[in-house]
Amino acid sequence: MKLFIGYASTEGQTQKIARHLMDRLVGQGHSVELSALSEAGPIDLSRFDAAVLGASVHVGHYQSVLSGFAEAQADKLTAMPSLLLSVSLAAAGHDAEDWRGLETILSDFAQATGWTPAEVVQVAGAYEPSKYDVFRRFVMRRIIAAKDPETDLDWDKEYTDWDALNAQIDAWVAKITT
Ligand SMILES: Cc1cc2nc3c(=O)[nH]c(=O)nc-3n(C[C@H](O)[C@H](O)[C@H](O)COP(=O)(O)O)c2cc1C
């Protein structure tokens, strides 16, 4: 199978996840084209059997480059097997309100772009104070202190569950190839 993986990433975790996915799919014998949506030129999705788009949540939204791409490619994305990787810190916990928030972000995104992903994988991202400016560090420290009181707020912490992600991706690939 030939797959397109396009991603948007502000601090780098979605990029890491997208690269991980590429390595896994290539290891399984698939052909993958990986593209940072911010740098991608025009892409003809009809060259691919399936598409994975990934982006992260910042202040309740995915990166606008994802929305622009999804809107421009909505018809093709709808006609092919597609998956959205939604990366956030809300997905790192079990707070019902946080998860309802993720659903709202997703439905707003689908309404705005005209693309309702056939499959969505909610992925826990990372807390990376080493990459934040002073303001972001202040805001994120307060959020993480409330969510994960045990953690050392001065250090980066990855919440991504790689095994769970692998299992979800493998299940999706099995579904679209059978
Ligand atoms: C300024 C800022 C705002 C964020 N806003 C949210 C948010 O509204 N909801 C959420 O679940 N996570 C939020 N996050 C967490 C990010 O989604 C998480 O850190 C993710 O791993 C970032 O992925 P990236 O490195 O690919 O950009 C925010 C992070 C930052 C730095």
Ligand as a Chemical Component Dictionary entry (heavy atoms), coordinates in Angstrom:
data_LIG
# 
_chem_comp.id                   LIG 
_chem_comp.type                 NON-POLYMER 
_chem_comp.pdbx_formal_charge   0 
_chem_comp.three_letter_code    LIG 
# 
loop_
_chem_comp_atom.comp_id 
_chem_comp_atom.atom_id 
_chem_comp_atom.alt_atom_id 
_chem_comp_atom.type_symbol 
_chem_comp_atom.charge 
_chem_comp_atom.model_Cartn_x 
_chem_comp_atom.model_Cartn_y 
_chem_comp_atom.model_Cartn_z 
_chem_comp_atom.pdbx_ordinal 
LIG C1  C1  C 0 0.551  26.985 24.205 1  
LIG C2  C2  C 0 0.000  25.586 24.261 2  
LIG C3  C3  C 0 -1.365 25.392 24.253 3  
LIG C4  C4  C 0 -1.895 24.091 24.326 4  
LIG N1  N1  N 0 -3.245 23.934 24.314 5  
LIG C5  C5  C 0 -3.760 22.696 24.481 6  
LIG C6  C6  C 0 -5.166 22.506 24.536 7  
LIG O1  O1  O 0 -5.971 23.430 24.378 8  
LIG N2  N2  N 0 -5.631 21.243 24.750 9  
LIG C7  C7  C 0 -4.782 20.168 24.909 10 
LIG O2  O2  O 0 -5.259 19.062 25.132 11 
LIG N3  N3  N 0 -3.429 20.311 24.810 12 
LIG C8  C8  C 0 -2.916 21.539 24.600 13 
LIG N4  N4  N 0 -1.556 21.713 24.516 14 
LIG C9  C9  C 0 -0.681 20.526 24.566 15 
LIG C10 C10 C 0 -0.181 20.119 23.182 16 
LIG O3  O3  O 0 -1.253 19.623 22.373 17 
LIG C11 C11 C 0 0.887  19.033 23.363 18 
LIG O4  O4  O 0 1.969  19.621 24.046 19 
LIG C12 C12 C 0 1.353  18.392 22.092 20 
LIG O5  O5  O 0 2.284  17.374 22.406 21 
LIG C13 C13 C 0 1.990  19.391 21.136 22 
LIG O6  O6  O 0 2.301  18.714 19.941 23 
LIG P1  P1  P 0 3.395  19.302 18.931 24 
LIG O7  O7  O 0 4.709  19.225 19.644 25 
LIG O8  O8  O 0 3.354  18.406 17.753 26 
LIG O9  O9  O 0 2.973  20.693 18.594 27 
LIG C14 C14 C 0 -1.014 22.973 24.407 28 
LIG C15 C15 C 0 0.372  23.182 24.403 29 
LIG C16 C16 C 0 0.885  24.477 24.336 30 
LIG C17 C17 C 0 2.368  24.683 24.331 31 
# 
loop_
_chem_comp_bond.comp_id 
_chem_comp_bond.atom_id_1 
_chem_comp_bond.atom_id_2 
_chem_comp_bond.value_order 
_chem_comp_bond.pdbx_ordinal 
LIG C1  C2  SING 1  
LIG C2  C3  SING 2  
LIG C2  C16 DOUB 3  
LIG C3  C4  DOUB 4  
LIG C4  N1  SING 5  
LIG C4  C14 SING 6  
LIG N1  C5  DOUB 7  
LIG C5  C6  SING 8  
LIG C5  C8  SING 9  
LIG C6  O1  DOUB 10 
LIG C6  N2  SING 11 
LIG N2  C7  SING 12 
LIG C7  O2  DOUB 13 
LIG C7  N3  SING 14 
LIG N3  C8  DOUB 15 
LIG C8  N4  SING 16 
LIG N4  C9  SING 17 
LIG N4  C14 SING 18 
LIG C9  C10 SING 19 
LIG C10 O3  SING 20 
LIG C10 C11 SING 21 
LIG C11 O4  SING 22 
LIG C11 C12 SING 23 
LIG C12 O5  SING 24 
LIG C12 C13 SING 25 
LIG C13 O6  SING 26 
LIG O6  P1  SING 27 
LIG P1  O7  DOUB 28 
LIG P1  O8  SING 29 
LIG P1  O9  SING 30 
LIG C14 C15 DOUB 31 
LIG C15 C16 SING 32 
LIG C16 C17 SING 33 
# 
